[in-house]
Amino acid sequence: MRARVLDKLFSISRRKEAVLLSMVGGPLTASEISRATKLESNKVYSALTDLIADRLVVALPQPHGPKMYCLNNDEIGALLDRTKGKLEVNLKTLTTIREKMDRAPRQPLPRQADEIWTGPPNDSIEQTRKLLEGSRKSVLISTYMFSWYKDIEDILVTKLRKKIRATTLMINPKSKNVFSPSHSKIIQDKITLLKGLGIDVCLLENRPPFRGIIVDESICLIMMYPFAGETNSETSTGYCICKNSAIVKILASYFAAYVRESTRALGGSSTPIGSSTTIGNSKL
């Protein structure tokens, strides 16, 4: 029983935590807890019901007046003592491991450890710019509506002037999978802009299989999302950069397969892609 309660104690919600902490100084009524925590009464009662069921809080019997609630000090105290003992054992183990690590000779990291790494979403544009600056032959871009174009425009235009080959895979503005008419307008404007720069623009009826770029078929940056089904309010959780040649080539082939199923944008219209388009070593 105590193991179950211990798990409850250290995985409670912030609301229950606030209710528990409000009673550290002594018994309180539900109204007093509500004032102390600034929680609505129904949320306080809901939290108290769960905490009583978990044996962390006790309801004190009162002959008159509102019911009082207090911490189950015996139960919580025993659990905390038990947890303190476990933490002390773990700390001793960790200290021993650290001492052994400090004495042991340093081992070189396996090559793969330097070939894949991740970062937060707010750092993705800076990393994308760095990858583009290092491009020598080709840039493959997979995106929904390329809303971040302005963030890389200067580098992309410079690379195009140096004859770097660029291909963009994005959703067809007329597709039913575009979230809104305003998105369709943005996508169509981007198509016109990119075609004017000499970039191959390939359109899909469904949204692109991934978001990111592949540079020279040797390194890629892929945005990561938590969803199973995309929504208009999607938010990236970060990015992954990979320079493992085998993985990047597989991803480039994946990109090429989607290009084969796409249409190529020509001005304001789209026509089926021919068999003469080439991405790196992949004939499309």
HELIX and SHEET records of a PDB file:
HELIX    1   1 ARG A    2  LEU A    9  1                                   8    
HELIX    2   2 ARG A   14  SER A   22  1                                   9    
HELIX    3   3 ALA A   30  THR A   37  1                                   8    
HELIX    4   4 SER A   41  ALA A   53  1                                  13    
HELIX    5   5 ASN A   73  ARG A  103  1                                  31    
HELIX    6   6 ARG A  111  ASP A  114  5                                   4    
HELIX    7   7 PRO A  121  ASP A  123  5                                   3    
HELIX    8   8 SER A  124  GLU A  133  1                                  10    
HELIX    9   9 TYR A  149  ARG A  161  1                                  13    
HELIX   10  10 PRO A  181  GLY A  196  1                                  16    
HELIX   11  11 SER A  245  ARG A  260  1                                  16    
SHEET    1   A 3 LEU A  28  THR A  29  0                                        
SHEET    2   A 3 MET A  68  LEU A  71 -1                                        
SHEET    3   A 3 VAL A  57  LEU A  60 -1                                        
SHEET    1   B 9 ILE A 116  GLY A 119  0                                        
SHEET    2   B 9 GLY A 238  CYS A 242 -1                                        
SHEET    3   B 9 ILE A 219  MET A 224 -1                                        
SHEET    4   B 9 GLY A 212  VAL A 215 -1                                        
SHEET    5   B 9 SER A 138  SER A 142 -1                                        
SHEET    6   B 9 ARG A 165  ILE A 171  1                                        
SHEET    7   B 9 ASP A 200  LEU A 204  1                                        
SHEET    8   B 9 THR A 263  LEU A 266 -1                                        
SHEET    9   B 9 SER A 269  PRO A 272 -1                                        
SHEET    1   C 2 THR A 278  ILE A 279  0                                        
SHEET    2   C 2 SER A 282  LYS A 283 -1                                        
END                                                                             
